[in-house]
C-alpha cells in the first residue's frame, strides 16, 4: 500500500487527480479509484489503492454519451453533478469529503485525459467544499 494520510501535513491537505497508470508517489496520500469500470491492464496489487469508490462514478449511460469528447465536457460536468445528488452517489461523495479532511487525497482514473474526466469534476467539488469551509487548497498536482 502507499503512504497514507499520515504523510500529509494537516495544513497542506489537497485533492489531486492522477491517472491510475502513473507511477505511485509518496505524496499521493490516500489513493481512491473513482471509475465505475476496473482499468485495463492494471492488477489490483500494482494499483496501490486505498479504496475503489464506484458509486461516485458517472452512470454507464452518461459515460458512454460523453465518450471523453472535450467539446462535451462542460455538459458532462453539469449532468454528472446532477447525478451526484442521487442517494448512493451523494453518500460516496460524502465519504470522499471525509477522506479529504484527513489528508492529501488522490483521485485516480483510467481516462487518457484526466483533465476532462469525472475525477477532475469530483476534485473541483471537493476543493469547493474545502474552500467554503475555510481550508487551503492547491488544486490539481502536476507531478
Backbone bond lengths (Angstrom), bond angles and torsions (degrees), N, CA, C in turn:
res aa  C-N    CA-C-N  psi(-1)  N-CA   C-N-CA  omega(-1)  CA-C   N-CA-C  phi
1 X - - - 1.463 - - 1.526 109.93 -
2 X 1.278 115.63 156.66 1.465 121.18 179.33 1.523 110.09 -78.29
3 X 1.326 115.55 167.44 1.460 119.90 172.85 1.508 107.12 -62.65
4 X 1.289 116.31 135.94 1.457 119.57 -174.17 1.506 112.74 -101.92
5 X 1.297 113.72 -159.10 1.453 124.44 -174.15 1.524 113.19 -46.42
6 X 1.325 117.40 -35.50 1.454 119.59 -174.64 1.524 112.80 -63.98
7 X 1.344 118.25 -19.87 1.456 120.09 -178.99 1.522 112.75 -79.62
8 X 1.323 117.82 -11.35 1.469 120.96 -178.44 1.521 110.17 -95.00
9 X 1.310 115.81 139.94 1.462 120.45 175.59 1.518 108.24 -79.86
10 X 1.304 117.25 137.35 1.460 120.88 -174.74 1.519 112.66 -59.86
11 X 1.318 118.83 -28.92 1.452 120.12 -178.52 1.523 112.55 -81.93
12 X 1.331 118.08 -9.33 1.459 120.72 -175.80 1.528 112.29 -119.90
13 X 1.308 118.12 25.27 1.457 120.69 178.75 1.517 108.96 -59.12
14 X 1.314 115.25 140.46 1.447 119.28 178.14 1.520 109.90 -149.76
15 X 1.317 115.38 160.52 1.454 121.86 173.87 1.521 106.49 -110.07
16 X 1.314 115.37 122.50 1.456 122.12 -176.68 1.516 110.30 -116.32
17 X 1.323 115.65 161.75 1.460 122.28 175.82 1.521 108.02 -126.06
18 X 1.324 115.45 131.23 1.470 120.56 177.34 1.518 108.75 -144.42
19 X 1.314 114.63 161.86 1.465 120.33 173.72 1.525 109.00 -83.13
20 X 1.313 116.08 143.73 1.465 119.95 -179.58 1.524 111.29 -65.88
21 X 1.319 116.94 -20.27 1.462 121.99 -179.91 1.530 112.32 -81.29
22 X 1.338 118.23 -11.49 1.459 121.73 177.79 1.525 109.51 -72.68
23 X 1.325 115.85 153.16 1.461 120.13 176.80 1.526 110.13 -63.44
24 X 1.320 115.11 144.61 1.463 121.45 177.05 1.521 108.61 -66.73
25 X 1.336 115.67 137.65 1.463 122.12 177.09 1.531 108.30 -115.72
26 X 1.310 116.71 144.31 1.463 119.57 176.48 1.523 110.85 -59.58
27 X 1.332 116.09 -30.74 1.466 120.72 -177.72 1.527 113.32 -77.08
28 X 1.340 118.27 -1.24 1.469 121.16 -178.70 1.521 112.96 -63.48
29 X 1.294 117.57 -28.47 1.461 119.35 -175.64 1.515 110.22 67.97
30 X 1.306 117.15 -134.03 1.454 122.19 178.99 1.526 108.72 -80.52
31 X 1.327 116.56 125.55 1.476 122.46 -176.33 1.529 109.87 -105.16
32 X 1.342 115.45 118.76 1.458 121.38 -176.50 1.531 109.60 -123.95
33 X 1.316 116.83 124.16 1.463 121.11 173.21 1.525 107.72 -81.37
34 X 1.343 116.51 127.68 1.465 120.78 -176.76 1.533 111.63 -117.27
35 X 1.327 117.04 26.31 1.463 122.83 174.91 1.530 108.80 -96.94
36 X 1.318 116.46 149.72 1.465 120.82 177.23 1.528 111.35 -77.08
37 X 1.342 116.38 -30.39 1.459 122.68 -176.49 1.526 108.61 -109.72
38 X 1.346 116.69 137.69 1.461 120.15 178.91 1.532 109.36 -63.88
39 X 1.342 118.25 136.21 1.470 122.10 -177.40 1.530 112.94 -67.32
40 X 1.311 114.57 139.16 1.466 120.48 179.25 1.520 110.44 -65.12
41 X 1.332 114.57 140.48 1.454 120.50 172.87 1.513 116.03 73.95
42 X 1.323 118.06 11.43 1.467 121.14 -179.84 1.529 108.41 -117.44
43 X 1.330 115.53 120.37 1.457 118.35 176.35 1.527 108.69 -79.90
44 X 1.307 115.68 155.70 1.464 118.77 179.75 1.532 111.09 -63.17
45 X 1.323 117.94 -32.55 1.467 120.41 177.52 1.519 111.46 -67.18
46 X 1.317 117.62 -44.02 1.460 121.02 -176.44 1.530 112.57 -75.88
47 X 1.309 117.69 -15.31 1.463 120.95 -179.28 1.526 111.80 -71.30
48 X 1.324 117.38 -27.20 1.469 122.39 -178.70 1.527 110.92 50.66
49 X 1.320 115.60 51.20 1.462 121.12 -178.93 1.519 111.29 -90.85
50 X 1.324 114.03 147.98 1.452 119.79 167.97 1.524 109.52 -91.66
51 X 1.338 115.54 -32.76 1.466 120.76 177.59 1.515 110.33 -158.24
52 X 1.331 114.97 158.29 1.461 122.92 171.19 1.526 104.92 -120.98
53 X 1.314 117.03 110.74 1.463 121.93 -176.05 1.529 108.75 -107.43
54 X 1.316 115.83 85.94 1.477 122.07 -177.44 1.515 112.26 -68.21
55 X 1.327 117.01 -34.06 1.467 119.93 -173.43 1.523 113.90 -66.31
56 X 1.326 117.65 -13.82 1.455 120.58 179.18 1.537 111.05 -94.78
57 X 1.311 117.23 -0.34 1.472 121.62 179.46 1.535 110.34 -83.49
58 X 1.334 116.44 157.13 1.464 119.53 177.68 1.530 110.97 -63.62
59 X 1.310 115.42 154.46 1.462 120.24 176.35 1.527 109.84 -60.88
60 X 1.304 116.11 157.69 1.463 120.65 177.74 1.523 110.26 -58.35
61 X 1.322 116.87 -40.46 1.469 120.55 -179.49 1.529 111.31 -62.36
62 X 1.332 117.10 -45.73 1.462 120.50 -179.65 1.529 110.34 -66.88
63 X 1.318 116.34 -41.55 1.467 120.46 -179.83 1.528 110.97 -61.39
64 X 1.330 116.40 -43.35 1.469 120.00 179.95 1.532 111.01 -68.58
65 X 1.328 117.46 -40.53 1.468 120.29 178.42 1.526 110.11 -61.09
66 X 1.308 116.31 -45.11 1.463 121.86 -175.91 1.530 111.72 -66.97
67 X 1.309 116.86 -50.04 1.459 123.47 178.93 1.531 112.36 51.35
68 X 1.308 117.27 29.59 1.468 124.55 179.67 1.522 113.52 51.42
69 X 1.321 115.04 38.35 1.464 121.59 175.07 1.527 107.43 -82.30
70 X 1.349 117.79 115.14 1.469 120.05 -176.93 1.528 113.57 -55.13
71 X 1.317 118.08 -30.57 1.467 120.59 179.84 1.522 112.54 -70.58
72 X 1.330 117.11 -18.96 1.467 121.64 -179.83 1.528 112.54 -97.79
73 X 1.339 117.92 -0.65 1.461 119.88 -171.51 1.522 113.28 -58.16
74 X 1.330 118.21 -46.63 1.465 119.73 -177.36 1.527 111.32 -60.46
75 X 1.323 116.87 -43.11 1.472 120.38 178.52 1.529 110.16 -69.09
76 X 1.318 117.00 -39.48 1.460 120.65 175.89 1.528 110.41 -57.53
77 X 1.341 116.13 -48.25 1.461 120.66 -178.65 1.528 110.49 -60.13
78 X 1.336 116.74 -41.64 1.466 120.37 179.13 1.529 110.44 -62.83
79 X 1.336 117.27 -48.43 1.473 121.24 -179.47 1.527 111.42 -64.91
80 X 1.321 115.98 -39.16 1.458 120.13 -179.87 1.528 110.91 -64.68
81 X 1.324 117.28 -42.58 1.468 120.35 176.68 1.529 110.89 -58.98
82 X 1.317 116.80 -36.23 1.473 120.15 176.60 1.525 110.63 -65.87
83 X 1.335 116.65 -44.03 1.466 120.06 179.10 1.530 111.67 -60.65
84 X 1.305 116.23 -32.33 1.462 120.24 -178.00 1.525 112.82 -68.92
85 X 1.314 117.37 -6.60 1.471 121.25 176.65 1.524 111.42 -84.21
86 X 1.343 118.03 -13.78 1.466 121.55 177.42 1.525 109.45 -66.46
87 X 1.325 116.91 152.17 1.464 122.23 -172.29 1.528 114.96 -51.81
88 X 1.333 117.73 -54.85 1.465 119.87 -176.85 1.520 111.21 -63.67
89 X 1.322 116.73 -43.34 1.466 120.81 -179.62 1.526 110.56 -66.74
90 X 1.324 117.24 -41.54 1.467 120.87 -179.99 1.531 110.32 -63.29
91 X 1.324 116.39 -40.58 1.468 120.40 177.62 1.531 110.30 -63.34
92 X 1.330 117.19 -44.20 1.462 121.31 179.13 1.529 111.09 -64.38
93 X 1.334 117.10 -38.69 1.461 121.01 177.67 1.531 110.50 -64.78
94 X 1.321 117.28 -38.63 1.471 120.94 175.65 1.531 110.74 -62.39
95 X 1.326 116.55 -37.67 1.465 121.12 177.07 1.534 110.07 -61.22
96 X 1.345 115.95 -42.57 1.471 119.94 177.69 1.529 111.04 -65.24
97 X 1.326 116.80 -39.61 1.473 120.29 177.27 1.526 110.70 -58.78
98 X 1.329 115.85 -43.91 1.463 120.41 178.99 1.525 110.83 -61.40
99 X 1.318 117.04 -43.82 1.462 121.03 178.89 1.527 111.22 -64.04
100 X 1.330 116.91 -38.85 1.469 121.31 -179.33 1.527 111.27 -64.85
101 X 1.323 117.44 -27.89 1.470 121.04 179.53 1.526 112.08 -73.01
102 X 1.337 116.96 -21.62 1.460 120.10 -173.56 1.520 113.65 -93.48
103 X 1.325 118.21 -11.53 1.462 120.54 -179.17 1.513 111.00 163.08
104 X 1.311 115.53 -170.18 1.459 120.71 179.43 1.518 109.44 -62.86
105 X 1.323 115.73 134.41 1.454 122.71 -179.71 1.522 107.72 -122.87
106 X 1.325 116.60 124.94 1.458 121.31 177.27 1.514 108.66 -111.88
107 X 1.341 114.79 117.96 1.455 121.74 177.25 1.524 107.71 -90.42
108 X 1.317 115.53 126.72 1.462 121.20 -175.41 1.516 111.36 -109.37
109 X 1.330 115.06 142.31 1.451 122.07 177.73 1.521 109.16 -142.04
110 X 1.319 116.25 155.56 1.458 121.52 176.05 1.526 111.36 -92.51
111 X 1.318 117.28 -1.87 1.464 121.03 -178.44 1.524 110.84 -56.89
112 X 1.321 116.54 141.29 1.470 120.68 178.58 1.517 111.39 -62.65
113 X 1.333 116.44 -36.17 1.463 121.12 177.00 1.525 108.16 -117.30
114 X 1.309 116.15 102.19 1.458 118.96 -178.95 1.515 112.74 -69.86
115 X 1.349 117.67 -17.05 1.464 120.70 -178.96 1.526 112.84 -74.64
116 X 1.332 117.65 -13.21 1.467 121.10 176.61 1.531 109.68 -125.53
117 X 1.310 115.33 36.80 1.468 120.92 -178.11 1.518 111.24 -108.83
118 X 1.313 115.87 171.26 1.455 120.86 175.29 1.516 110.48 -64.23
119 X 1.333 117.71 -28.84 1.464 120.38 178.51 1.527 110.79 -62.72
120 X 1.328 116.79 -37.16 1.465 121.14 177.79 1.524 110.74 -65.65
121 X 1.326 116.60 -42.93 1.469 120.63 178.03 1.524 109.59 -62.50
122 X 1.327 116.79 -43.90 1.467 120.44 179.17 1.527 111.07 -62.98
123 X 1.323 117.34 -42.80 1.468 120.28 178.88 1.521 110.38 -61.84
124 X 1.331 117.57 -40.63 1.468 120.54 177.53 1.521 110.49 -60.40
125 X 1.323 116.25 -44.97 1.470 120.81 -179.92 1.529 109.94 -62.13
126 X 1.326 116.63 -47.25 1.460 120.65 -178.31 1.519 111.30 -65.85
127 X 1.311 117.15 -40.04 1.466 119.74 178.40 1.524 111.10 -69.54
128 X 1.333 118.67 -34.90 1.472 121.42 174.69 1.522 109.81 -61.78
129 X 1.326 116.50 -43.47 1.466 121.03 179.11 1.515 110.69 -60.44
130 X 1.316 116.19 -40.82 1.461 120.61 -178.40 1.516 110.89 -69.85
131 X 1.337 117.28 -39.27 1.472 119.96 178.37 1.519 110.45 -62.88
132 X 1.335 115.78 -41.10 1.462 118.64 -178.63 1.524 111.58 -69.53
133 X 1.344 116.10 -21.21 1.471 118.57 176.97 1.522 111.67 -95.56
134 X 1.345 116.62 4.36 1.456 120.65 175.81 1.502 114.88 89.30
135 X 1.350 118.85 7.14 1.460 121.10 -179.65 1.521 110.50 -82.60
136 X 1.317 115.20 150.69 1.467 121.28 177.69 1.533 109.30 -79.68
137 X 1.339 117.42 137.46 1.453 120.86 175.40 1.508 110.63 -130.60
138 X 1.314 115.17 150.13 1.452 120.62 179.04 1.527 112.19 -116.35
139 X 1.328 117.54 -1.20 1.466 120.24 179.21 1.504 112.08 72.54
140 X 1.325 114.98 -151.25 1.450 121.76 -175.67 1.508 111.18 -74.36
141 X 1.321 115.50 139.03 1.449 121.38 176.65 1.521 109.13 -90.07
142 X 1.301 117.41 146.00 1.461 119.86 -177.00 1.519 112.46 -118.85
143 X 1.332 117.52 39.15 1.475 121.80 178.75 1.501 110.66 -42.90
